[in-house]
Amino acid sequence: MKEFPVSKTYRLIEPGPVVLVTTLNEGRPNIMTMGFHMMVQHPSLIGAVIGPWDYSYEALSMTGECVIAIPTVDLAAKMVDIGNCSGREVNKFKEFGLTAVPGKKVKAPLIRECLANIECKVVDTSLVDRYSLFILEAVKAWTDPNRKERRTLHHNGDGTLTVDGRVLNFQEKMVLWKQFQG
Amino acid sequence: MKEFPVSKTYRLIEPGPVVLVTTLNEGRPNIMTMGFHMMVQHPSLIGAVIGPWDYSYEALSMTGECVIAIPTVDLAAKMVDIGNCSGREVNKFKEFGLTAVPGKKVKAPLIRECLANIECKVVDTSLVDRYSLFILEAVKAWTDPNRKERRTLHHNGDGTLTVDGRVLNFQEKMVLWKQFQG
């Protein structure tokens, strides 16, 4: 995996892919599937809904750290299965044959098989009680430039996933976005 | 347009499409393009980043109402142009040939040409000062069931848009989502 500019995290999050979230709590690594998330602020604040019904909630609350990993279409079935069992009962890295790679800034592991990994720290918990909404700051990011399959997935909220299709280029017309383009 | 169950708003928002947001302030209708948004809570709380740099910010702050409209690929160029000019100078409905349709629960207009429209009220402004993050509640929703083009767009944060591709069905495996399936 190659380092990805953390200031460009929005390029990974804004398209709205379903993501995986890893935590490490008292030596126990875990993974969950997440669909309720957004970019909140440039360059690198992310909003993420992780609730007490998620086993990862305790780990995230205790450690203040997680990794957001972005899977592609080849991982669709695993991603669905990861979201339908609990780290209370299952060691998900082992169960699903995924490789935990140490991060640089957080203790939560990266997932080797994913297209991208974003190391995050919790920076604001003021809406956690009301909405289970954590504000995370991306502190380091990684991508796999050699990966051929790069199509991410979008959950339609009904058990179906839309796969990325073709890409339209409007870079010449999107003048207001230019300020964020490196 | 046909009414869409407001309790299923997450099916429109969770996939992460770029959306249009309309407001009506002192008789002036406006439209902006938005990419920083998320589902926050079932059935129908939405987080949306609209900042003082957006002309819509004042309208949303004053009226507490907006409509989130979801465009499809046929509207891609218009959506980009809408995001690159300001309602301060332009009447966007007129300029872009879009049809404003009255909503039922809010004064902000629906956009006839969009796949779906969600009428929203602001319910929490506690993170507006810090992050320009409004918590909206969907109070009424509409879709156009006769529309053939249904592929939405995802902004990659760099002036390119990914169009929806094929759909994978995991409804049998996604047991934890079943509780939200009507």
Chai-1 contact restraints between the chains, C-beta under 6 A:
chainA,res_idxA,chainB,res_idxB,connection_type,confidence,min_distance_angstrom,max_distance_angstrom,comment,restraint_id
A,Y10,B,G157,contact,1.0,0.0,6.0,A-B,restraint_1
A,R11,B,N156,contact,1.0,0.0,6.0,A-B,restraint_2
A,R11,B,G157,contact,1.0,0.0,6.0,A-B,restraint_3
A,R11,B,D158,contact,1.0,0.0,6.0,A-B,restraint_4
A,E14,B,G35,contact,1.0,0.0,6.0,A-B,restraint_5
A,E14,B,H155,contact,1.0,0.0,6.0,A-B,restraint_6
A,E14,B,G157,contact,1.0,0.0,6.0,A-B,restraint_7
A,P15,B,H154,contact,1.0,0.0,6.0,A-B,restraint_8
A,P15,B,N156,contact,1.0,0.0,6.0,A-B,restraint_9
A,P15,B,T162,contact,1.0,0.0,6.0,A-B,restraint_10
A,G16,B,G16,contact,1.0,0.0,6.0,A-B,restraint_11
A,G16,B,H154,contact,1.0,0.0,6.0,A-B,restraint_12
A,G35,B,E14,contact,1.0,0.0,6.0,A-B,restraint_13
A,F36,B,M38,contact,1.0,0.0,6.0,A-B,restraint_14
A,F36,B,M39,contact,1.0,0.0,6.0,A-B,restraint_15
A,H37,B,M38,contact,1.0,0.0,6.0,A-B,restraint_16
A,M38,B,F36,contact,1.0,0.0,6.0,A-B,restraint_17
A,M38,B,H37,contact,1.0,0.0,6.0,A-B,restraint_18
A,M38,B,M38,contact,1.0,0.0,6.0,A-B,restraint_19
A,M39,B,F36,contact,1.0,0.0,6.0,A-B,restraint_20
A,V40,B,Y131,contact,1.0,0.0,6.0,A-B,restraint_21
A,Q41,B,Y131,contact,1.0,0.0,6.0,A-B,restraint_22
A,G47,B,G47,contact,1.0,0.0,6.0,A-B,restraint_23
A,A76,B,L168,contact,1.0,0.0,6.0,A-B,restraint_24
A,V80,B,F170,contact,1.0,0.0,6.0,A-B,restraint_25
A,V80,B,K173,contact,1.0,0.0,6.0,A-B,restraint_26
A,V80,B,M174,contact,1.0,0.0,6.0,A-B,restraint_27
A,N84,B,V175,contact,1.0,0.0,6.0,A-B,restraint_28
A,N84,B,L176,contact,1.0,0.0,6.0,A-B,restraint_29
A,Y131,B,V40,contact,1.0,0.0,6.0,A-B,restraint_30
A,Y131,B,Q41,contact,1.0,0.0,6.0,A-B,restraint_31
A,H154,B,P15,contact,1.0,0.0,6.0,A-B,restraint_32
A,H154,B,G16,contact,1.0,0.0,6.0,A-B,restraint_33
A,H155,B,E14,contact,1.0,0.0,6.0,A-B,restraint_34
A,N156,B,R11,contact,1.0,0.0,6.0,A-B,restraint_35
A,N156,B,P15,contact,1.0,0.0,6.0,A-B,restraint_36
A,G157,B,Y10,contact,1.0,0.0,6.0,A-B,restraint_37
A,G157,B,R11,contact,1.0,0.0,6.0,A-B,restraint_38
A,G157,B,E14,contact,1.0,0.0,6.0,A-B,restraint_39
A,D158,B,R11,contact,1.0,0.0,6.0,A-B,restraint_40
A,G159,B,F170,contact,1.0,0.0,6.0,A-B,restraint_41
A,G159,B,Q171,contact,1.0,0.0,6.0,A-B,restraint_42
A,G159,B,M174,contact,1.0,0.0,6.0,A-B,restraint_43
A,G159,B,W177,contact,1.0,0.0,6.0,A-B,restraint_44
A,T160,B,V167,contact,1.0,0.0,6.0,A-B,restraint_45
A,T160,B,N169,contact,1.0,0.0,6.0,A-B,restraint_46
A,L161,B,L168,contact,1.0,0.0,6.0,A-B,restraint_47
A,T162,B,P15,contact,1.0,0.0,6.0,A-B,restraint_48
A,T162,B,D164,contact,1.0,0.0,6.0,A-B,restraint_49
A,T162,B,V167,contact,1.0,0.0,6.0,A-B,restraint_50
A,V163,B,G165,contact,1.0,0.0,6.0,A-B,restraint_51
A,V163,B,R166,contact,1.0,0.0,6.0,A-B,restraint_52
A,D164,B,T162,contact,1.0,0.0,6.0,A-B,restraint_53
A,D164,B,G165,contact,1.0,0.0,6.0,A-B,restraint_54
A,G165,B,V163,contact,1.0,0.0,6.0,A-B,restraint_55
A,G165,B,D164,contact,1.0,0.0,6.0,A-B,restraint_56
A,G165,B,G165,contact,1.0,0.0,6.0,A-B,restraint_57
A,R166,B,V163,contact,1.0,0.0,6.0,A-B,restraint_58
A,V167,B,T160,contact,1.0,0.0,6.0,A-B,restraint_59
A,V167,B,T162,contact,1.0,0.0,6.0,A-B,restraint_60
A,L168,B,A76,contact,1.0,0.0,6.0,A-B,restraint_61
A,L168,B,L161,contact,1.0,0.0,6.0,A-B,restraint_62
A,N169,B,T160,contact,1.0,0.0,6.0,A-B,restraint_63
A,F170,B,V80,contact,1.0,0.0,6.0,A-B,restraint_64
A,F170,B,G159,contact,1.0,0.0,6.0,A-B,restraint_65
A,Q171,B,G159,contact,1.0,0.0,6.0,A-B,restraint_66
A,K173,B,V80,contact,1.0,0.0,6.0,A-B,restraint_67
A,M174,B,V80,contact,1.0,0.0,6.0,A-B,restraint_68
A,M174,B,G159,contact,1.0,0.0,6.0,A-B,restraint_69
A,V175,B,N84,contact,1.0,0.0,6.0,A-B,restraint_70
A,L176,B,N84,contact,1.0,0.0,6.0,A-B,restraint_71
A,W177,B,G159,contact,1.0,0.0,6.0,A-B,restraint_72
